[in-house]
Amino acid sequence: MSLNILFNITIKDSQIEHLTKLIDKQQQLQLTAVADNKELKANIRKLSGLIETYK
């Protein structure tokens, strides 16, 4: 293989690694958002119950 092809492969490998890290981070953020939403919904249900109790 020529040096140019090896260089291009190295660059592409680096780009793929970077994109993989970005995707992993995005997935972590999505999982965190889902967990936060579940917690917020649970808190809203608790507050709604309290409001109904005091009506």
Secondary structure as UniProt FT lines:
FT   HELIX           3..53
//
